[in-house]
Amino acid sequence: MMIVRPSAERGHLNFGWLDTYHSFSFGNYYDPRHMGFRALRVINEDRIAPNSGFPTHPHDNMEILTYVMSGTLSHEDSMGNAAAIRAGEMQRMTAGTGVTHSEANLSPDEVVHLLQIWILPETRGLKPGYEERMFTAQGPGVTLLASREGRQGSLTLHQDLGLYAVRLEPGPEVTQTLAPGRHAWVQVTRGRLALNDRELGAGDGMAISEIEALRLKSLGKNAGEMAEALLFDLN
């Protein structure tokens, strides 16, 4: 089974300071057909205008990942963390028993472009936690960003989930294999790629079940033209 979630069909809200697209129901956007996929609950593609951001607000019982694609996002939370998350970095916040945090674009002229991802944890009531990691040094290929065990230097998630960054230049396809009974969600972040011969563009998502071999190929026409996506390996 392969089901495409086209970019143009996502929920879209523009508040002036925030231009956001929701792959799944979130906030003022509700669609009972799109409430998440497996443990994946939220994928929001946000563009935050200069000198603006989210004021302090609470979260609990959620694994929250922030993946910055351009610009710099400033973060402060009730655990005492203060950070500047730059393009190519990913942040993991375990909300657990409860945290508050704020996120801001302090630049006077640059928009921050990011994905905010929420994952349901295996266990409620966890102790809040925080990690961030830079992944921009990775070249073309498939790179593990987050996993339950924090293996291969990835961020640690409290869920049986592997999150991979896929970066492909024009050339041969690569294959990512799922174990029997696993599922996947692929979210394209830049460029165009083919997934098992289905064409996807930036903002498109795809839910995958009952397929073990995922064949990925950049559809770029010029050398160095990168296609990028996040691939979630889910139970």
C-alpha positions in Angstrom: 0.0 0.0 0.0 1.3 3.4 -1.0 -0.9 6.5 -0.3 0.2 9.9 -1.4 -0.6 13.0 0.7 -0.2 15.8 -1.9 1.4 19.0 -0.7 -1.5 21.1 -2.1 -4.1 19.1 -0.1 -2.5 19.8 3.3 -4.1 22.1 5.7 -2.8 25.7 5.2 -3.0 28.7 7.6 -1.3 32.0 7.2 -1.2 34.3 10.3 1.1 36.8 8.7 4.0 36.1 11.1 3.5 32.3 10.5 2.8 30.6 7.2 2.1 26.9 8.0 1.1 23.7 6.2 -0.2 20.7 8.2 0.1 17.1 6.9 -2.2 16.0 9.7 -4.9 17.6 11.8 -3.5 20.3 14.1 -4.8 23.4 15.8 -7.4 25.2 13.7 -7.1 22.6 10.9 -9.2 19.4 11.5 -9.6 16.6 9.0 -10.7 13.2 10.5 -9.2 11.5 7.4 -5.7 12.7 8.4 -5.1 12.4 12.1 -1.6 11.0 11.9 0.1 7.8 10.8 1.1 5.1 13.3 3.0 6.9 16.1 3.5 9.9 13.8 1.0 12.6 14.9 2.2 15.9 13.5 4.2 17.2 10.5 4.0 20.9 10.2 6.0 22.8 7.6 6.4 26.3 9.1 7.8 29.6 7.8 8.3 32.1 10.6 8.6 35.7 9.6 11.6 37.9 10.9 11.3 39.2 14.5 8.4 36.9 15.4 7.7 33.5 16.9 5.8 31.3 19.3 5.4 32.8 22.8 5.9 30.5 25.8 3.4 27.6 25.7 3.1 24.1 27.3 3.5 20.6 26.0 3.2 17.1 27.6 3.4 13.5 26.7 4.9 14.0 23.3 8.3 13.6 21.5 8.8 16.9 19.6 11.4 17.1 16.8 12.3 20.4 15.1 14.2 20.2 11.9 15.4 23.6 10.6 15.9 23.8 6.8 16.9 27.5 6.5 17.5 30.3 9.0 18.0 30.1 12.8 15.4 29.3 15.4 15.9 30.5 18.9 14.6 28.1 21.7 14.2 28.5 25.4 12.4 26.1 27.8 11.5 25.4 31.4 14.3 22.8 31.7 16.8 25.7 31.4 17.9 25.1 27.8 18.6 28.1 25.5 19.7 27.3 22.0 20.0 28.6 18.5 18.9 25.8 16.1 20.5 26.4 12.7 19.8 24.9 9.2 20.8 21.3 9.2 20.3 20.8 12.9 17.5 18.7 14.6 16.3 19.2 18.1 14.5 16.6 20.2 12.4 17.6 23.2 10.7 15.0 25.4 7.7 16.8 26.8 6.8 14.0 29.2 5.3 15.2 32.5 5.2 18.7 31.1 7.4 21.5 29.8 7.0 25.1 28.6 9.0 26.6 25.8 9.2 29.4 23.3 10.5 29.6 19.7 11.5 32.7 17.9 13.1 34.0 14.7 15.3 36.8 15.9 16.6 37.7 12.5 15.5 41.2 11.2 15.3 40.0 7.6 15.5 36.2 7.2 12.5 33.8 7.3 13.0 30.6 9.3 11.8 27.5 7.4 11.4 24.3 9.5 9.5 21.1 10.0 7.9 20.5 13.4 7.2 16.8 14.1 5.3 15.3 16.9 5.6 11.6 17.8 3.6 9.7 20.4 5.9 8.2 23.0 5.7 4.6 24.1 5.2 5.6 27.7 3.4 8.5 29.3 4.7 10.5 32.2 8.4 10.5 31.1 10.9 12.8 32.6 11.3 15.8 30.3 14.5 15.8 28.2 16.3 17.7 25.5 18.9 17.0 22.7 20.1 18.7 19.6 22.5 17.6 16.9 24.0 19.0 13.7 23.7 16.8 10.6 24.8 19.1 7.8 28.2 17.3 7.4 26.5 14.3 6.0 26.8 14.0 2.2 24.4 12.4 -0.3 22.8 9.2 0.9 20.6 8.0 3.8 21.5 9.2 7.4 19.9 8.1 10.6 18.8 11.2 12.6 16.8 9.7 15.5 16.1 6.3 16.9 14.8 4.6 20.1 18.3 3.6 21.1 20.1 6.7 19.9 22.2 4.4 17.7 24.9 5.6 15.3 25.1 9.0 17.1 21.4 9.8 16.4 19.0 11.6 18.7 17.2 9.3 21.2 13.4 8.8 20.9 11.1 7.1 23.4 9.4 5.2 20.5 10.2 2.3 18.2 10.9 4.6 15.3 13.8 5.3 13.0 14.0 8.7 11.3 16.3 9.1 8.4 17.4 12.0 6.2 17.5 11.1 2.5 19.7 13.3 0.3 20.1 12.2 -3.3 21.9 13.7 -6.3 20.9 12.7 -9.8 22.2 9.2 -10.4 21.5 5.6 -9.4 18.6 4.9 -7.1 19.2 3.8 -3.5 17.1 1.2 -1.6 16.0 1.4 2.0 14.6 -1.8 3.4 11.9 -2.1 6.0 11.7 -5.2 8.3 8.6 -7.3 7.8 5.5 -5.8 9.4 7.1 -2.3 9.5 5.5 0.9 7.9 7.0 4.1 6.6 6.1 7.7 6.0 8.2 9.7 3.5 8.0 13.6 3.6 9.8 15.4 0.7 11.5 18.6 1.9 13.3 19.7 -1.3 13.4 18.9 -5.0 11.7 15.9 -6.6 12.3 12.2 -6.2 10.8 8.9 -7.3 9.7 6.4 -4.7 9.1 3.0 -6.2 8.5 4.9 -9.5 5.9 7.2 -7.9 6.9 10.9 -8.4 6.9 13.2 -5.4 7.7 16.8 -5.0 8.5 19.2 -2.1 5.8 19.1 0.5 4.3 15.7 -0.6 4.1 12.9 1.8 3.5 9.2 1.4 2.3 6.5 3.7 3.7 3.0 3.0 2.6 -0.4 4.4 3.2 -4.0 3.3 6.2 -3.0 1.1 9.7 -3.9 2.3 12.0 -2.4 -0.4 11.8 1.4 -0.8 13.6 2.5 -4.0 14.5 6.2 -4.0 15.9 8.2 -6.9 16.5 11.9 -7.4 14.6 13.4 -10.4 17.0 16.3 -10.6 18.3 17.1 -14.1 21.6 18.7 -13.2 24.6 17.6 -11.3 24.5 18.6 -7.7 20.7 19.2 -7.8 19.7 17.6 -4.5 16.4 15.9 -3.6 15.8 15.7 0.1 13.3 13.9 2.2 12.7 12.6 5.8 11.9 8.9 6.0 10.1 7.5 9.1 10.5 3.8 9.8 7.5 2.9 12.1 6.2 -0.1 13.8 
